[in-house]
Amino acid sequence: MTSGGADSEALVRAWQDASARLPTGWRLDGIRCTSTGLAPGERGERWRAFAVHGTGDSREAVADDPEGALDELVRLIRSTG
């Protein structure tokens, strides 16, 4: 994924779609790259997506791109309840 405007719009659509597919009580809480810093050795290529439930329960999923992380997160939550 690059930093262009079209990619930003695709990520917004992926976020909205994932949010709409979450079971009642769950909400998306964030998405981030696995990088821990800007130095070459600190850069990550994977993405983590996070969701929380009103009860305080939380889930996270990892994938190679942000859209994949969101899809995996929804799949995980829907499969575990």
PDB file of N, CA, C and O in Angstrom:
ATOM      1  N   MET A   1       0.849  -1.180   0.000  1.00  0.00           N
ATOM      2  CA  MET A   1       0.000   0.000   0.000  1.00  0.00           C
ATOM      3  C   MET A   1       0.883   1.227   0.000  1.00  0.00           C
ATOM      4  O   MET A   1       1.843   1.296   0.767  1.00  0.00           O
ATOM      5  N   THR A   2       0.580   2.190  -0.839  1.00  0.00           N
ATOM      6  CA  THR A   2       1.344   3.426  -0.878  1.00  0.00           C
ATOM      7  C   THR A   2       0.587   4.507  -0.148  1.00  0.00           C
ATOM      8  O   THR A   2      -0.507   4.273   0.367  1.00  0.00           O
ATOM      9  N   SER A   3       1.169   5.699  -0.103  1.00  0.00           N
ATOM     10  CA  SER A   3       0.548   6.772   0.678  1.00  0.00           C
ATOM     11  C   SER A   3      -0.342   7.681  -0.161  1.00  0.00           C
ATOM     12  O   SER A   3      -0.699   8.768   0.295  1.00  0.00           O
ATOM     13  N   GLY A   4      -0.710   7.273  -1.363  1.00  0.00           N
ATOM     14  CA  GLY A   4      -1.522   8.110  -2.219  1.00  0.00           C
ATOM     15  C   GLY A   4      -2.958   8.252  -1.737  1.00  0.00           C
ATOM     16  O   GLY A   4      -3.421   7.476  -0.901  1.00  0.00           O
ATOM     17  N   GLY A   5      -3.661   9.251  -2.274  1.00  0.00           N
ATOM     18  CA  GLY A   5      -5.035   9.508  -1.884  1.00  0.00           C
ATOM     19  C   GLY A   5      -5.970   8.358  -2.192  1.00  0.00           C
ATOM     20  O   GLY A   5      -6.880   8.071  -1.413  1.00  0.00           O
ATOM     21  N   ALA A   6      -5.754   7.681  -3.339  1.00  0.00           N
ATOM     22  CA  ALA A   6      -6.607   6.550  -3.695  1.00  0.00           C
ATOM     23  C   ALA A   6      -6.475   5.437  -2.662  1.00  0.00           C
ATOM     24  O   ALA A   6      -7.463   4.790  -2.317  1.00  0.00           O
ATOM     25  N   ASP A   7      -5.262   5.212  -2.169  1.00  0.00           N
ATOM     26  CA  ASP A   7      -5.058   4.182  -1.150  1.00  0.00           C
ATOM     27  C   ASP A   7      -5.733   4.573   0.156  1.00  0.00           C
ATOM     28  O   ASP A   7      -6.275   3.715   0.853  1.00  0.00           O
ATOM     29  N   SER A   8      -5.705   5.854   0.495  1.00  0.00           N
ATOM     30  CA  SER A   8      -6.371   6.320   1.706  1.00  0.00           C
ATOM     31  C   SER A   8      -7.874   6.085   1.606  1.00  0.00           C
ATOM     32  O   SER A   8      -8.510   5.667   2.574  1.00  0.00           O
ATOM     33  N   GLU A   9      -8.429   6.351   0.447  1.00  0.00           N
ATOM     34  CA  GLU A   9      -9.860   6.125   0.249  1.00  0.00           C
ATOM     35  C   GLU A   9     -10.192   4.644   0.341  1.00  0.00           C
ATOM     36  O   GLU A   9     -11.225   4.276   0.900  1.00  0.00           O
ATOM     37  N   ALA A  10      -9.326   3.786  -0.203  1.00  0.00           N
ATOM     38  CA  ALA A  10      -9.552   2.344  -0.120  1.00  0.00           C
ATOM     39  C   ALA A  10      -9.506   1.879   1.326  1.00  0.00           C
ATOM     40  O   ALA A  10     -10.287   1.015   1.725  1.00  0.00           O
ATOM     41  N   LEU A  11      -8.606   2.438   2.109  1.00  0.00           N
ATOM     42  CA  LEU A  11      -8.515   2.058   3.516  1.00  0.00           C
ATOM     43  C   LEU A  11      -9.746   2.528   4.283  1.00  0.00           C
ATOM     44  O   LEU A  11     -10.243   1.810   5.151  1.00  0.00           O
ATOM     45  N   VAL A  12     -10.237   3.706   3.978  1.00  0.00           N
ATOM     46  CA  VAL A  12     -11.466   4.194   4.624  1.00  0.00           C
ATOM     47  C   VAL A  12     -12.627   3.258   4.296  1.00  0.00           C
ATOM     48  O   VAL A  12     -13.412   2.908   5.177  1.00  0.00           O
ATOM     49  N   ARG A  13     -12.735   2.858   3.049  1.00  0.00           N
ATOM     50  CA  ARG A  13     -13.810   1.927   2.658  1.00  0.00           C
ATOM     51  C   ARG A  13     -13.648   0.580   3.358  1.00  0.00           C
ATOM     52  O   ARG A  13     -14.632  -0.004   3.812  1.00  0.00           O
ATOM     53  N   ALA A  14     -12.409   0.082   3.449  1.00  0.00           N
ATOM     54  CA  ALA A  14     -12.165  -1.198   4.131  1.00  0.00           C
ATOM     55  C   ALA A  14     -12.528  -1.093   5.607  1.00  0.00           C
ATOM     56  O   ALA A  14     -13.091  -2.028   6.176  1.00  0.00           O
ATOM     57  N   TRP A  15     -12.209   0.039   6.228  1.00  0.00           N
ATOM     58  CA  TRP A  15     -12.548   0.257   7.646  1.00  0.00           C
ATOM     59  C   TRP A  15     -14.070   0.258   7.817  1.00  0.00           C
ATOM     60  O   TRP A  15     -14.600  -0.408   8.707  1.00  0.00           O
ATOM     61  N   GLN A  16     -14.758   0.998   6.971  1.00  0.00           N
ATOM     62  CA  GLN A  16     -16.212   1.087   7.071  1.00  0.00           C
ATOM     63  C   GLN A  16     -16.859  -0.281   6.845  1.00  0.00           C
ATOM     64  O   GLN A  16     -17.804  -0.646   7.545  1.00  0.00           O
ATOM     65  N   ASP A  17     -16.353  -1.030   5.875  1.00  0.00           N
ATOM     66  CA  ASP A  17     -16.896  -2.353   5.586  1.00  0.00           C
ATOM     67  C   ASP A  17     -16.668  -3.296   6.765  1.00  0.00           C
ATOM     68  O   ASP A  17     -17.582  -4.009   7.179  1.00  0.00           O
ATOM     69  N   ALA A  18     -15.446  -3.300   7.304  1.00  0.00           N
ATOM     70  CA  ALA A  18     -15.143  -4.164   8.448  1.00  0.00           C
ATOM     71  C   ALA A  18     -16.007  -3.788   9.649  1.00  0.00           C
ATOM     72  O   ALA A  18     -16.530  -4.662  10.341  1.00  0.00           O
ATOM     73  N   SER A  19     -16.154  -2.510   9.891  1.00  0.00           N
ATOM     74  CA  SER A  19     -16.963  -2.041  11.013  1.00  0.00           C
ATOM     75  C   SER A  19     -18.405  -2.518  10.881  1.00  0.00           C
ATOM     76  O   SER A  19     -19.017  -2.934  11.865  1.00  0.00           O
ATOM     77  N   ALA A  20     -18.938  -2.458   9.684  1.00  0.00           N
ATOM     78  CA  ALA A  20     -20.325  -2.874   9.442  1.00  0.00           C
ATOM     79  C   ALA A  20     -20.502  -4.384   9.611  1.00  0.00           C
ATOM     80  O   ALA A  20     -21.603  -4.843   9.915  1.00  0.00           O
ATOM     81  N   ARG A  21     -19.438  -5.158   9.417  1.00  0.00           N
ATOM     82  CA  ARG A  21     -19.534  -6.619   9.524  1.00  0.00           C
ATOM     83  C   ARG A  21     -19.278  -7.144  10.933  1.00  0.00           C
ATOM     84  O   ARG A  21     -19.457  -8.337  11.181  1.00  0.00           O
ATOM     85  N   LEU A  22     -18.868  -6.288  11.855  1.00  0.00           N
ATOM     86  CA  LEU A  22     -18.618  -6.741  13.224  1.00  0.00           C
ATOM     87  C   LEU A  22     -19.928  -7.057  13.934  1.00  0.00           C
ATOM     88  O   LEU A  22     -20.932  -6.379  13.716  1.00  0.00           O
ATOM     89  N   PRO A  23     -19.924  -8.079  14.779  1.00  0.00           N
ATOM     90  CA  PRO A  23     -21.127  -8.377  15.563  1.00  0.00           C
ATOM     91  C   PRO A  23     -21.451  -7.228  16.524  1.00  0.00           C
ATOM     92  O   PRO A  23     -20.590  -6.407  16.840  1.00  0.00           O
ATOM     93  N   THR A  24     -22.685  -7.183  16.974  1.00  0.00           N
ATOM     94  CA  THR A  24     -23.132  -6.165  17.919  1.00  0.00           C
ATOM     95  C   THR A  24     -22.241  -6.164  19.158  1.00  0.00           C
ATOM     96  O   THR A  24     -21.887  -7.218  19.688  1.00  0.00           O
ATOM     97  N   GLY A  25     -21.891  -4.974  19.603  1.00  0.00           N
ATOM     98  CA  GLY A  25     -21.075  -4.818  20.799  1.00  0.00           C
ATOM     99  C   GLY A  25     -19.594  -4.610  20.509  1.00  0.00           C
ATOM    100  O   GLY A  25     -18.853  -4.147  21.376  1.00  0.00           O
ATOM    101  N   TRP A  26     -19.153  -4.949  19.290  1.00  0.00           N
ATOM    102  CA  TRP A  26     -17.754  -4.780  18.904  1.00  0.00           C
ATOM    103  C   TRP A  26     -17.572  -3.487  18.126  1.00  0.00           C
ATOM    104  O   TRP A  26     -18.469  -3.050  17.406  1.00  0.00           O
ATOM    105  N   ARG A  27     -16.392  -2.875  18.280  1.00  0.00           N
ATOM    106  CA  ARG A  27     -16.042  -1.703  17.462  1.00  0.00           C
ATOM    107  C   ARG A  27     -14.559  -1.752  17.132  1.00  0.00           C
ATOM    108  O   ARG A  27     -13.750  -2.227  17.929  1.00  0.00           O
ATOM    109  N   LEU A  28     -14.212  -1.260  15.959  1.00  0.00           N
ATOM    110  CA  LEU A  28     -12.809  -1.173  15.583  1.00  0.00           C
ATOM    111  C   LEU A  28     -12.122  -0.155  16.473  1.00  0.00           C
ATOM    112  O   LEU A  28     -12.691   0.887  16.801  1.00  0.00           O
ATOM    113  N   ASP A  29     -10.903  -0.463  16.856  1.00  0.00           N
ATOM    114  CA  ASP A  29     -10.174   0.413  17.764  1.00  0.00           C
ATOM    115  C   ASP A  29      -8.907   0.986  17.141  1.00  0.00           C
ATOM    116  O   ASP A  29      -8.363   1.965  17.652  1.00  0.00           O
ATOM    117  N   GLY A  30      -8.433   0.404  16.061  1.00  0.00           N
ATOM    118  CA  GLY A  30      -7.251   0.953  15.428  1.00  0.00           C
ATOM    119  C   GLY A  30      -6.611  -0.002  14.451  1.00  0.00           C
ATOM    120  O   GLY A  30      -6.930  -1.190  14.399  1.00  0.00           O
ATOM    121  N   ILE A  31      -5.700   0.553  13.679  1.00  0.00           N
ATOM    122  CA  ILE A  31      -4.894  -0.227  12.757  1.00  0.00           C
ATOM    123  C   ILE A  31      -3.541   0.451  12.675  1.00  0.00           C
ATOM    124  O   ILE A  31      -3.448   1.678  12.630  1.00  0.00           O
ATOM    125  N   ARG A  32      -2.480  -0.371  12.655  1.00  0.00           N
ATOM    126  CA  ARG A  32      -1.145   0.231  12.585  1.00  0.00           C
ATOM    127  C   ARG A  32      -0.169  -0.736  11.939  1.00  0.00           C
ATOM    128  O   ARG A  32      -0.373  -1.950  11.914  1.00  0.00           O
ATOM    129  N   CYS A  33       0.882  -0.158  11.425  1.00  0.00           N
ATOM    130  CA  CYS A  33       1.977  -0.933  10.873  1.00  0.00           C
ATOM    131  C   CYS A  33       2.790  -1.476  12.042  1.00  0.00           C
ATOM    132  O   CYS A  33       2.829  -0.864  13.109  1.00  0.00           O
ATOM    133  N   THR A  34       3.434  -2.612  11.848  1.00  0.00           N
ATOM    134  CA  THR A  34       4.200  -3.223  12.936  1.00  0.00           C
ATOM    135  C   THR A  34       5.561  -2.585  13.139  1.00  0.00           C
ATOM    136  O   THR A  34       6.347  -3.067  13.954  1.00  0.00           O
ATOM    137  N   SER A  35       5.858  -1.516  12.423  1.00  0.00           N
ATOM    138  CA  SER A  35       7.134  -0.825  12.615  1.00  0.00           C
ATOM    139  C   SER A  35       7.258  -0.323  14.047  1.00  0.00           C
ATOM    140  O   SER A  35       6.283   0.116  14.658  1.00  0.00           O
ATOM    141  N   THR A  36       8.475  -0.398  14.565  1.00  0.00           N
ATOM    142  CA  THR A  36       8.739   0.122  15.906  1.00  0.00           C
ATOM    143  C   THR A  36       9.568   1.397  15.859  1.00  0.00           C
ATOM    144  O   THR A  36       9.845   1.993  16.900  1.00  0.00           O
ATOM    145  N   GLY A  37       9.964   1.820  14.673  1.00  0.00           N
ATOM    146  CA  GLY A  37      10.747   3.035  14.505  1.00  0.00           C
ATOM    147  C   GLY A  37      11.002   3.289  13.036  1.00  0.00           C
ATOM    148  O   GLY A  37      10.487   2.572  12.178  1.00  0.00           O
ATOM    149  N   LEU A  38      11.795   4.307  12.744  1.00  0.00           N
ATOM    150  CA  LEU A  38      12.051   4.689  11.357  1.00  0.00           C
ATOM    151  C   LEU A  38      13.336   4.092  10.790  1.00  0.00           C
ATOM    152  O   LEU A  38      13.525   4.092   9.573  1.00  0.00           O
ATOM    153  N   ALA A  39      14.206   3.591  11.631  1.00  0.00           N
ATOM    154  CA  ALA A  39      15.450   2.986  11.151  1.00  0.00           C
ATOM    155  C   ALA A  39      15.120   1.732  10.351  1.00  0.00           C
ATOM    156  O   ALA A  39      14.138   1.051  10.648  1.00  0.00           O
ATOM    157  N   PRO A  40      15.922   1.420   9.345  1.00  0.00           N
ATOM    158  CA  PRO A  40      15.623   0.252   8.505  1.00  0.00           C
ATOM    159  C   PRO A  40      15.384  -1.035   9.299  1.00  0.00           C
ATOM    160  O   PRO A  40      14.492  -1.803   8.940  1.00  0.00           O
ATOM    161  N   GLY A  41      16.131  -1.292  10.341  1.00  0.00           N
ATOM    162  CA  GLY A  41      15.947  -2.486  11.137  1.00  0.00           C
ATOM    163  C   GLY A  41      14.691  -2.483  11.992  1.00  0.00           C
ATOM    164  O   GLY A  41      14.312  -3.518  12.539  1.00  0.00           O
ATOM    165  N   GLU A  42      14.043  -1.334  12.113  1.00  0.00           N
ATOM    166  CA  GLU A  42      12.837  -1.202  12.940  1.00  0.00           C
ATOM    167  C   GLU A  42      11.552  -1.209  12.122  1.00  0.00           C
ATOM    168  O   GLU A  42      10.450  -1.195  12.672  1.00  0.00           O
ATOM    169  N   ARG A  43      11.708  -1.231  10.815  1.00  0.00           N
ATOM    170  CA  ARG A  43      10.525  -1.167   9.945  1.00  0.00           C
ATOM    171  C   ARG A  43       9.878  -2.531   9.808  1.00  0.00           C
ATOM    172  O   ARG A  43      10.546  -3.537   9.571  1.00  0.00           O
ATOM    173  N   GLY A  44       8.579  -2.542   9.960  1.00  0.00           N
ATOM    174  CA  GLY A  44       7.813  -3.771   9.800  1.00  0.00           C
ATOM    175  C   GLY A  44       6.998  -3.715   8.532  1.00  0.00           C
ATOM    176  O   GLY A  44       6.668  -2.633   8.047  1.00  0.00           O
ATOM    177  N   GLU A  45       6.678  -4.852   8.001  1.00  0.00           N
ATOM    178  CA  GLU A  45       5.895  -4.917   6.769  1.00  0.00           C
ATOM    179  C   GLU A  45       4.488  -5.442   7.019  1.00  0.00           C
ATOM    180  O   GLU A  45       3.679  -5.496   6.093  1.00  0.00           O
ATOM    181  N   ARG A  46       4.187  -5.823   8.232  1.00  0.00           N
ATOM    182  CA  ARG A  46       2.887  -6.388   8.571  1.00  0.00           C
ATOM    183  C   ARG A  46       1.999  -5.310   9.195  1.00  0.00           C
ATOM    184  O   ARG A  46       2.482  -4.264   9.628  1.00  0.00           O
ATOM    185  N   TRP A  47       0.714  -5.579   9.232  1.00  0.00           N
ATOM    186  CA  TRP A  47      -0.261  -4.643   9.787  1.00  0.00           C
ATOM    187  C   TRP A  47      -1.070  -5.331  10.872  1.00  0.00           C
ATOM    188  O   TRP A  47      -1.385  -6.516  10.762  1.00  0.00           O
ATOM    189  N   ARG A  48      -1.411  -4.584  11.930  1.00  0.00           N
ATOM    190  CA  ARG A  48      -2.234  -5.081  13.031  1.00  0.00           C
ATOM    191  C   ARG A  48      -3.522  -4.263  13.097  1.00  0.00           C
ATOM    192  O   ARG A  48      -3.494  -3.033  13.046  1.00  0.00           O
ATOM    193  N   ALA A  49      -4.644  -4.961  13.210  1.00  0.00           N
ATOM    194  CA  ALA A  49      -5.947  -4.314  13.384  1.00  0.00           C
ATOM    195  C   ALA A  49      -6.477  -4.727  14.751  1.00  0.00           C
ATOM    196  O   ALA A  49      -6.278  -5.861  15.186  1.00  0.00           O
ATOM    197  N   PHE A  50      -7.152  -3.804  15.423  1.00  0.00           N
ATOM    198  CA  PHE A  50      -7.635  -4.013  16.788  1.00  0.00           C
ATOM    199  C   PHE A  50      -9.126  -3.701  16.875  1.00  0.00           C
ATOM    200  O   PHE A  50      -9.630  -2.795  16.211  1.00  0.00           O
ATOM    201  N   ALA A  51      -9.821  -4.479  17.716  1.00  0.00           N
ATOM    202  CA  ALA A  51     -11.231  -4.225  18.000  1.00  0.00           C
ATOM    203  C   ALA A  51     -11.466  -4.473  19.484  1.00  0.00           C
ATOM    204  O   ALA A  51     -10.770  -5.270  20.113  1.00  0.00           O
ATOM    205  N   VAL A  52     -12.452  -3.780  20.029  1.00  0.00           N
ATOM    206  CA  VAL A  52     -12.817  -3.952  21.437  1.00  0.00           C
ATOM    207  C   VAL A  52     -14.329  -4.156  21.541  1.00  0.00           C
ATOM    208  O   VAL A  52     -15.101  -3.712  20.692  1.00  0.00           O
ATOM    209  N   HIS A  53     -14.712  -4.834  22.597  1.00  0.00           N
ATOM    210  CA  HIS A  53     -16.116  -5.075  22.891  1.00  0.00           C
ATOM    211  C   HIS A  53     -16.496  -4.227  24.090  1.00  0.00           C
ATOM    212  O   HIS A  53     -15.636  -3.863  24.891  1.00  0.00           O
ATOM    213  N   GLY A  54     -17.758  -3.913  24.218  1.00  0.00           N
ATOM    214  CA  GLY A  54     -18.235  -3.113  25.342  1.00  0.00           C
ATOM    215  C   GLY A  54     -17.941  -3.731  26.699  1.00  0.00           C
ATOM    216  O   GLY A  54     -17.932  -3.028  27.709  1.00  0.00           O
ATOM    217  N   THR A  55     -17.700  -5.037  26.736  1.00  0.00           N
ATOM    218  CA  THR A  55     -17.388  -5.725  27.985  1.00  0.00           C
ATOM    219  C   THR A  55     -15.921  -5.574  28.381  1.00  0.00           C
ATOM    220  O   THR A  55     -15.522  -5.973  29.475  1.00  0.00           O
ATOM    221  N   GLY A  56     -15.120  -4.993  27.480  1.00  0.00           N
ATOM    222  CA  GLY A  56     -13.686  -4.851  27.731  1.00  0.00           C
ATOM    223  C   GLY A  56     -12.855  -5.895  27.016  1.00  0.00           C
ATOM    224  O   GLY A  56     -11.628  -5.793  26.997  1.00  0.00           O
ATOM    225  N   ASP A  57     -13.494  -6.902  26.425  1.00  0.00           N
ATOM    226  CA  ASP A  57     -12.783  -7.916  25.655  1.00  0.00           C
ATOM    227  C   ASP A  57     -12.147  -7.243  24.440  1.00  0.00           C
ATOM    228  O   ASP A  57     -12.663  -6.239  23.950  1.00  0.00           O
ATOM    229  N   SER A  58     -11.045  -7.779  23.957  1.00  0.00           N
ATOM    230  CA  SER A  58     -10.399  -7.212  22.781  1.00  0.00           C
ATOM    231  C   SER A  58      -9.827  -8.322  21.915  1.00  0.00           C
ATOM    232  O   SER A  58      -9.571  -9.430  22.385  1.00  0.00           O
ATOM    233  N   ARG A  59      -9.633  -8.006  20.654  1.00  0.00           N
ATOM    234  CA  ARG A  59      -9.034  -8.929  19.692  1.00  0.00           C
ATOM    235  C   ARG A  59      -8.096  -8.123  18.791  1.00  0.00           C
ATOM    236  O   ARG A  59      -8.257  -6.917  18.603  1.00  0.00           O
ATOM    237  N   GLU A  60      -7.113  -8.838  18.242  1.00  0.00           N
ATOM    238  CA  GLU A  60      -6.251  -8.235  17.237  1.00  0.00           C
ATOM    239  C   GLU A  60      -5.928  -9.269  16.180  1.00  0.00           C
ATOM    240  O   GLU A  60      -5.932 -10.471  16.445  1.00  0.00           O
ATOM    241  N   ALA A  61      -5.649  -8.789  14.980  1.00  0.00           N
ATOM    242  CA  ALA A  61      -5.290  -9.658  13.865  1.00  0.00           C
ATOM    243  C   ALA A  61      -4.154  -9.023  13.093  1.00  0.00           C
ATOM    244  O   ALA A  61      -4.006  -7.801  13.082  1.00  0.00           O
ATOM    245  N   VAL A  62      -3.352  -9.851  12.448  1.00  0.00           N
ATOM    246  CA  VAL A  62      -2.177  -9.399  11.703  1.00  0.00           C
ATOM    247  C   VAL A  62      -2.262  -9.924  10.277  1.00  0.00           C
ATOM    248  O   VAL A  62      -2.686 -11.055  10.039  1.00  0.00           O
ATOM    249  N   ALA A  63      -1.850  -9.080   9.329  1.00  0.00           N
ATOM    250  CA  ALA A  63      -1.805  -9.487   7.917  1.00  0.00           C
ATOM    251  C   ALA A  63      -0.760  -8.648   7.192  1.00  0.00           C
ATOM    252  O   ALA A  63      -0.157  -7.746   7.774  1.00  0.00           O
ATOM    253  N   ASP A  64      -0.557  -8.955   5.924  1.00  0.00           N
ATOM    254  CA  ASP A  64       0.450  -8.262   5.126  1.00  0.00           C
ATOM    255  C   ASP A  64       0.032  -6.869   4.679  1.00  0.00           C
ATOM    256  O   ASP A  64       0.880  -6.072   4.277  1.00  0.00           O
ATOM    257  N   ASP A  65      -1.261  -6.562   4.743  1.00  0.00           N
ATOM    258  CA  ASP A  65      -1.739  -5.234   4.354  1.00  0.00           C
ATOM    259  C   ASP A  65      -2.877  -4.843   5.296  1.00  0.00           C
ATOM    260  O   ASP A  65      -3.468  -5.708   5.942  1.00  0.00           O
ATOM    261  N   PRO A  66      -3.185  -3.559   5.379  1.00  0.00           N
ATOM    262  CA  PRO A  66      -4.205  -3.126   6.335  1.00  0.00           C
ATOM    263  C   PRO A  66      -5.588  -3.705   6.058  1.00  0.00           C
ATOM    264  O   PRO A  66      -6.319  -4.046   6.987  1.00  0.00           O
ATOM    265  N   GLU A  67      -5.944  -3.815   4.788  1.00  0.00           N
ATOM    266  CA  GLU A  67      -7.253  -4.370   4.453  1.00  0.00           C
ATOM    267  C   GLU A  67      -7.340  -5.829   4.882  1.00  0.00           C
ATOM    268  O   GLU A  67      -8.371  -6.275   5.385  1.00  0.00           O
ATOM    269  N   GLY A  68      -6.259  -6.566   4.683  1.00  0.00           N
ATOM    270  CA  GLY A  68      -6.221  -7.966   5.090  1.00  0.00           C
ATOM    271  C   GLY A  68      -6.311  -8.117   6.599  1.00  0.00           C
ATOM    272  O   GLY A  68      -6.958  -9.039   7.096  1.00  0.00           O
ATOM    273  N   ALA A  69      -5.662  -7.214   7.331  1.00  0.00           N
ATOM    274  CA  ALA A  69      -5.725  -7.258   8.791  1.00  0.00           C
ATOM    275  C   ALA A  69      -7.156  -7.005   9.269  1.00  0.00           C
ATOM    276  O   ALA A  69      -7.624  -7.660  10.201  1.00  0.00           O
ATOM    277  N   LEU A  70      -7.842  -6.068   8.641  1.00  0.00           N
ATOM    278  CA  LEU A  70      -9.234  -5.792   9.007  1.00  0.00           C
ATOM    279  C   LEU A  70     -10.120  -6.994   8.692  1.00  0.00           C
ATOM    280  O   LEU A  70     -10.962  -7.375   9.506  1.00  0.00           O
ATOM    281  N   ASP A  71      -9.936  -7.592   7.519  1.00  0.00           N
ATOM    282  CA  ASP A  71     -10.727  -8.769   7.155  1.00  0.00           C
ATOM    283  C   ASP A  71     -10.477  -9.919   8.129  1.00  0.00           C
ATOM    284  O   ASP A  71     -11.419 -10.582   8.565  1.00  0.00           O
ATOM    285  N   GLU A  72      -9.217 -10.154   8.467  1.00  0.00           N
ATOM    286  CA  GLU A  72      -8.879 -11.236   9.391  1.00  0.00           C
ATOM    287  C   GLU A  72      -9.465 -10.971  10.771  1.00  0.00           C
ATOM    288  O   GLU A  72      -9.925 -11.898  11.438  1.00  0.00           O
ATOM    289  N   LEU A  73      -9.452  -9.723  11.201  1.00  0.00           N
ATOM    290  CA  LEU A  73     -10.014  -9.360  12.499  1.00  0.00           C
ATOM    291  C   LEU A  73     -11.512  -9.675  12.546  1.00  0.00           C
ATOM    292  O   LEU A  73     -11.995 -10.269  13.510  1.00  0.00           O
ATOM    293  N   VAL A  74     -12.229  -9.283  11.521  1.00  0.00           N
ATOM    294  CA  VAL A  74     -13.669  -9.570  11.470  1.00  0.00           C
ATOM    295  C   VAL A  74     -13.901 -11.073  11.456  1.00  0.00           C
ATOM    296  O   VAL A  74     -14.782 -11.563  12.163  1.00  0.00           O
ATOM    297  N   ARG A  75     -13.123 -11.821  10.660  1.00  0.00           N
ATOM    298  CA  ARG A  75     -13.271 -13.266  10.601  1.00  0.00           C
ATOM    299  C   ARG A  75     -13.034 -13.888  11.983  1.00  0.00           C
ATOM    300  O   ARG A  75     -13.790 -14.756  12.419  1.00  0.00           O
ATOM    301  N   LEU A  76     -11.981 -13.436  12.662  1.00  0.00           N
ATOM    302  CA  LEU A  76     -11.654 -13.960  13.983  1.00  0.00           C
ATOM    303  C   LEU A  76     -12.788 -13.710  14.977  1.00  0.00           C
ATOM    304  O   LEU A  76     -13.189 -14.620  15.702  1.00  0.00           O
ATOM    305  N   ILE A  77     -13.297 -12.500  15.011  1.00  0.00           N
ATOM    306  CA  ILE A  77     -14.362 -12.156  15.948  1.00  0.00           C
ATOM    307  C   ILE A  77     -15.638 -12.923  15.649  1.00  0.00           C
ATOM    308  O   ILE A  77     -16.299 -13.420  16.561  1.00  0.00           O
ATOM    309  N   ARG A  78     -15.981 -13.018  14.381  1.00  0.00           N
ATOM    310  CA  ARG A  78     -17.214 -13.723  14.013  1.00  0.00           C
ATOM    311  C   ARG A  78     -17.107 -15.220  14.304  1.00  0.00           C
ATOM    312  O   ARG A  78     -18.111 -15.868  14.599  1.00  0.00           O
ATOM    313  N   SER A  79     -15.902 -15.766  14.221  1.00  0.00           N
ATOM    314  CA  SER A  79     -15.746 -17.210  14.448  1.00  0.00           C
ATOM    315  C   SER A  79     -15.672 -17.560  15.944  1.00  0.00           C
ATOM    316  O   SER A  79     -15.952 -18.694  16.332  1.00  0.00           O
ATOM    317  N   THR A  80     -15.295 -16.589  16.773  1.00  0.00           N
ATOM    318  CA  THR A  80     -15.165 -16.876  18.208  1.00  0.00           C
ATOM    319  C   THR A  80     -16.290 -16.266  19.042  1.00  0.00           C
ATOM    320  O   THR A  80     -16.408 -16.528  20.239  1.00  0.00           O
ATOM    321  N   GLY A  81     -17.106 -15.451  18.388  1.00  0.00           N
ATOM    322  CA  GLY A  81     -18.241 -14.862  19.090  1.00  0.00           C
ATOM    323  C   GLY A  81     -17.958 -13.646  19.778  1.00  0.00           C
ATOM    324  O   GLY A  81     -18.848 -13.068  20.402  1.00  0.00           O
TER     325      GLY A  81
END
